[in-house]
Amino acid sequence: MADVTQTAANFRINASGSRKKEVQAGETVTPGMPLYENADGKYYKSAATSATLAASKGVCKDYGDADDYVDIVQQGELDMGGTLVLGEIYLVSSTAGGIMPSGDLTTGEFGHILGMASAAGNLKLINQSTTEFLTGSIARA
């Protein structure tokens, strides 16, 4: 499989009980991208290439350039603006800002569970880091 193909303009929050947080972007970001908090306090595109980069704090809700303030969604259900497979678990991709199905995680990548597809385009956020390097199975934190 491949990363989820998203149309940022179609990204939406589906549930009124969603939890958001305003953060400062450290680079250009678009709706639907998972973001992590860097040591400088700014938020950057998450990637499964290291434990630090994979540790998503939420999914970006807004368009923003470096130093802009954007909202991230930390809890709730999202219309991702792309096609998801019902029941599939989705992770931070090795491509910065991307999202991939859990079956695409390979040796050398760090898993971070973003959520599970609750409908063809909807993602119910779980946002659960894994505790160790992939060695054949994913361990929950």
Residue pairs with C-beta under 8 A, 6 or more apart in sequence:
1 100
1 101
1 103
1 104
2 100
2 104
3 93
3 95
3 98
3 99
3 100
3 104
4 80
4 82
4 83
4 84
4 90
4 98
4 99
4 100
4 101
5 82
5 83
6 32
6 80
6 81
6 82
6 99
7 81
7 82
8 30
8 31
8 32
8 63
8 81
9 31
9 81
10 79
10 81
10 82
11 31
11 32
11 61
11 78
11 79
11 80
11 81
12 78
12 79
12 81
13 20
13 61
13 73
13 76
13 77
13 78
13 79
14 76
14 77
14 78
14 79
14 122
15 76
15 77
17 75
17 76
18 73
18 75
18 76
18 77
18 78
19 73
19 74
19 75
19 76
20 58
20 61
20 71
20 72
20 73
20 74
21 57
21 58
21 71
21 72
21 74
22 69
22 70
22 71
23 35
23 37
23 42
23 43
23 57
23 69
23 70
23 71
23 72
24 41
24 42
24 43
24 67
24 68
24 69
24 70
25 35
25 42
25 43
25 44
25 64
25 65
25 66
25 67
25 68
25 69
25 70
26 38
26 40
26 42
26 43
26 44
26 66
26 67
27 44
27 45
27 66
28 64
28 65
28 66
29 35
29 43
29 45
29 60
29 62
29 63
29 64
29 70
29 97
30 60
30 63
30 97
31 60
31 61
31 62
31 63
31 81
32 59
32 60
32 78
32 80
32 81
32 82
32 99
33 45
33 46
33 59
33 60
33 97
33 98
34 45
34 46
34 56
34 58
34 59
34 60
34 92
34 97
34 99
34 112
34 114
35 43
35 44
35 45
35 46
35 56
35 57
35 58
35 59
35 60
35 72
35 97
36 43
36 44
36 45
36 46
36 52
36 53
36 54
36 55
36 56
36 57
37 43
37 55
37 57
38 44
42 66
42 67
43 57
43 60
43 70
43 72
44 53
44 96
45 96
45 97
46 53
46 54
46 55
46 56
46 92
46 96
46 97
46 112
47 53
47 54
47 92
47 93
47 94
47 95
47 96
47 97
47 98
48 54
48 91
48 92
48 93
48 94
48 100
48 105
48 109
48 110
48 111
48 112
49 94
49 109
49 110
50 110
51 110
51 133
53 92
53 96
53 110
54 92
54 109
54 110
54 111
54 112
54 129
55 112
55 129
56 92
56 112
56 114
56 127
57 72
57 74
57 127
58 72
58 73
58 74
58 125
58 127
59 72
59 73
59 78
59 114
59 123
59 125
60 70
60 71
60 72
60 73
61 70
61 71
61 72
61 73
62 70
62 71
63 70
64 70
73 125
74 125
74 127
75 125
75 127
76 124
76 125
77 118
77 122
77 123
77 124
77 125
78 115
78 122
78 123
78 125
79 121
79 122
80 99
80 121
80 122
80 123
81 121
82 121
83 120
83 121
84 90
84 117
84 119
84 120
84 121
84 122
84 123
85 101
85 117
85 120
86 117
86 118
86 119
86 120
87 116
87 117
88 101
88 102
88 116
88 117
89 101
89 102
89 113
89 115
89 116
89 126
90 99
90 100
90 101
90 102
90 113
90 114
90 115
90 116
90 117
90 123
91 99
91 100
91 101
91 102
91 104
91 105
91 111
91 112
91 113
91 114
92 98
92 99
92 100
92 111
92 112
92 114
93 99
93 100
93 104
94 100
94 109
99 114
102 111
102 113
102 138
105 111
105 134
105 138
106 134
107 134
107 135
108 134
109 134
110 130
110 133
110 134
111 130
111 134
111 138
112 127
112 128
112 129
112 130
113 126
113 127
113 128
113 129
113 130
113 138
114 123
114 125
114 126
114 127
115 123
115 124
115 125
115 126
115 127
116 123
116 124
116 126
117 123
117 124
118 124
128 140
128 141
129 141
130 138
130 139
130 140
130 141
131 139
131 140
131 141
132 139
